[in-house]
Amino acid sequence: MPQLIKHIDAIARQKHRDVLFVVFGPRGWGDIVSEYDYEADVRRREIIAWLDNHQIPWLPCGGYASTSGLTAYDGRIYLDVPYDESDEIYSLLRDYLESPDGSSRYEDVLFCYLPFEKAMENVHHDEPGFWERWAKDF
């Protein structure tokens, strides 16, 4: 079933705050491995089940929007939890996804943060018709 998946920077602008998201799958120097099948990723399913069991809202999301090309959905998810060290839910989430030294607890899972200021660099993407004009000229 087709669905509209928002870019992570668009979500940050909609929420008007910093946002958290999780990227799954093998990575090497920032490259996405094309053979990765997020639907078959057991760790991704386990993490989503953990989020659901802890009633932590999440949604599929795209990466940081770029006008230099198109990419397929790669399984990443937005976590609807504010980035706030004093927040109990954030701390629970961080402790589940990261080791005490801040490294990823799980291989091939990246717990990420996008500052609102960075997301605002793409605020022009929110102008009515922007993506339609972009697609026409692509």
ABEGO torsion letter per residue (X at the ends): XBBBBBBAAAAAAAAGBBBBBBBBEBBBGGBBBAABBAAABAAAAAAAAAAAAAGBBBBBBBBBBBAAEBBBBAGBBBBBBBBBAABAAAAAAAAAABBAAGBBABBGBBBBBBBAAAAAAAAAAABBGAAAAAAAAX
